[in-house]
Amino acid sequence: MSILFINASPNKNGNTAKLAKELLTGKEYATLNLIDYKIYSYGQEYPDDQFNEVIDAIRKADTVVMGSPMYWHNICGLMRNFLDRCYGPIEQGEFSGKNLYFIMQGASPEKWQLEACEFTMSRFASVYGFAYKGMVTNSQEAKKINVD
């Protein structure tokens, strides 16, 4: 089983990465930091765009863990841009058979903020065929989940 952690935090070793490390304790996994990739906005086409590189990494993984810090009451722009870009080039159900976990890291998010993030990621998972395994927001939740 291969696990891919997609980190949308601009801080590669920040709290989002630390929470992923807790969630994936004892597991071998690869990390892809979105900040290292040029992924242009939906509708823009440039030859140096690296969106397909990220998609290829997802295609090779059995389990995907996506992580985002909370900015402006929701997922961060790097993650939002990536999700937007999936619309069109990725077929509905294309990631069928893969598991998706989501890490939402924030200082003290309110319930409605977490619900909005959960809705976005669970909907993303269902459109593209992932088996959505839930959202992790703190160390206690990370310790309770067995990533498969």
C-alpha positions as CSV (number, residue, x, y, z in Angstrom):
1,M,0.0,0.0,0.0
2,S,1.4,3.4,-0.9
3,I,0.4,6.6,0.9
4,L,0.8,10.1,-0.4
5,F,0.5,13.2,1.8
6,I,-0.3,16.3,-0.1
7,N,0.6,19.3,2.0
8,A,-1.1,22.6,1.0
9,S,0.6,24.6,3.7
10,P,3.2,27.1,2.4
11,N,5.2,26.1,5.5
12,K,6.5,22.6,4.6
13,N,7.3,21.7,8.2
14,G,4.5,23.5,9.9
15,N,1.6,22.4,11.9
16,T,-0.2,20.7,9.0
17,A,2.9,18.5,8.3
18,K,3.2,17.8,12.0
19,L,-0.4,16.6,12.2
20,A,0.1,14.4,9.2
21,K,3.2,12.9,10.9
22,E,1.0,12.0,13.9
23,L,-1.7,10.6,11.7
24,L,0.7,8.5,9.7
25,T,2.9,7.3,12.6
26,G,4.5,4.0,11.8
27,K,3.5,4.2,8.1
28,E,5.7,4.8,5.2
29,Y,4.5,7.7,3.1
30,A,5.6,10.2,0.5
31,T,5.1,13.9,0.9
32,L,4.2,16.3,-1.9
33,N,4.2,20.0,-1.0
34,L,2.0,22.0,-3.3
35,I,4.1,25.1,-2.7
36,D,6.8,23.4,-4.7
37,Y,4.6,23.1,-7.8
38,K,3.4,25.6,-10.4
39,I,-0.3,25.0,-10.6
40,Y,-2.0,27.8,-12.4
41,S,-5.6,28.9,-11.9
42,Y,-8.5,27.2,-13.5
43,G,-8.7,28.2,-17.2
44,Q,-5.1,29.3,-17.5
45,E,-2.8,27.2,-19.7
46,Y,1.0,27.6,-19.5
47,P,3.7,25.1,-20.6
48,D,5.4,25.0,-17.2
49,D,2.2,24.1,-15.3
50,Q,2.8,21.1,-13.0
51,F,-0.8,20.1,-12.2
52,N,-0.4,16.8,-14.1
53,E,2.6,15.8,-12.0
54,V,0.5,16.0,-8.8
55,I,-2.3,14.1,-10.5
56,D,0.2,11.4,-11.6
57,A,1.4,11.1,-8.0
58,I,-2.2,10.6,-6.9
59,R,-2.8,7.9,-9.5
60,K,0.2,5.9,-8.2
61,A,-1.0,6.1,-4.5
62,D,-3.5,3.8,-2.8
63,T,-4.2,6.2,-0.1
64,V,-4.1,10.0,-0.2
65,V,-4.0,12.3,2.8
66,M,-4.6,16.0,1.9
67,G,-3.7,18.6,4.4
68,S,-4.5,22.3,4.6
69,P,-4.1,25.0,7.2
70,M,-7.2,27.1,7.8
71,Y,-7.0,30.6,6.2
72,W,-9.9,33.0,6.0
73,H,-12.3,30.4,7.7
74,N,-11.7,27.7,5.1
75,I,-9.1,25.6,3.3
76,C,-6.1,27.5,2.0
77,G,-5.7,28.9,-1.5
78,L,-3.1,26.3,-2.6
79,M,-5.6,23.5,-1.8
80,R,-8.6,25.4,-3.2
81,N,-6.7,26.1,-6.5
82,F,-5.7,22.4,-6.8
83,L,-9.3,21.3,-6.2
84,D,-10.6,23.8,-8.8
85,R,-8.1,22.5,-11.3
86,C,-9.4,18.9,-11.0
87,Y,-12.7,20.1,-12.5
88,G,-12.6,19.1,-16.2
89,P,-9.4,17.1,-16.7
90,I,-10.2,14.5,-14.1
91,E,-13.1,12.2,-14.9
92,Q,-15.8,11.6,-12.4
93,G,-15.0,8.4,-10.4
94,E,-11.4,8.4,-11.7
95,F,-9.9,7.7,-8.3
96,S,-12.2,4.9,-7.4
97,G,-10.6,2.4,-5.1
98,K,-8.4,5.0,-3.4
99,N,-8.9,6.2,0.2
100,L,-8.9,9.9,1.0
101,Y,-8.2,11.4,4.5
102,F,-8.3,15.2,5.1
103,I,-6.2,17.1,7.6
104,M,-7.6,20.5,8.6
105,Q,-5.2,22.4,10.8
106,G,-6.1,25.7,12.5
107,A,-5.6,27.5,15.8
108,S,-9.1,27.3,17.1
109,P,-11.6,26.7,14.3
110,E,-15.3,27.1,14.9
111,K,-17.7,24.2,14.2
112,W,-19.2,25.9,11.2
113,Q,-15.8,26.4,9.7
114,L,-14.9,22.7,10.1
115,E,-18.3,21.7,8.6
116,A,-17.6,23.8,5.5
117,C,-14.2,22.2,5.0
118,E,-15.6,18.7,5.6
119,F,-18.4,19.4,3.1
120,T,-15.8,20.5,0.4
121,M,-13.5,17.5,0.9
122,S,-16.3,14.9,1.2
123,R,-17.9,16.3,-2.0
124,F,-14.5,16.3,-3.8
125,A,-14.0,12.7,-2.7
126,S,-17.4,11.6,-3.9
127,V,-17.2,13.3,-7.3
128,Y,-13.8,11.7,-8.1
129,G,-14.5,8.3,-6.6
130,F,-12.3,8.3,-3.4
131,A,-13.6,6.5,-0.4
132,Y,-13.7,9.4,2.0
133,K,-12.4,8.3,5.4
134,G,-12.9,11.6,7.3
135,M,-11.2,14.7,8.6
136,V,-8.6,15.0,11.3
137,T,-8.2,18.4,13.1
138,N,-6.1,17.6,16.2
139,S,-3.7,15.1,17.7
140,Q,-6.4,13.2,19.6
141,E,-8.3,12.5,16.4
142,A,-5.1,11.6,14.6
143,K,-4.3,8.9,17.2
144,K,-7.8,7.3,16.8
145,I,-7.7,6.8,13.1
146,N,-5.9,3.9,11.5
147,V,-4.9,4.9,8.0
148,D,-5.4,2.2,5.4
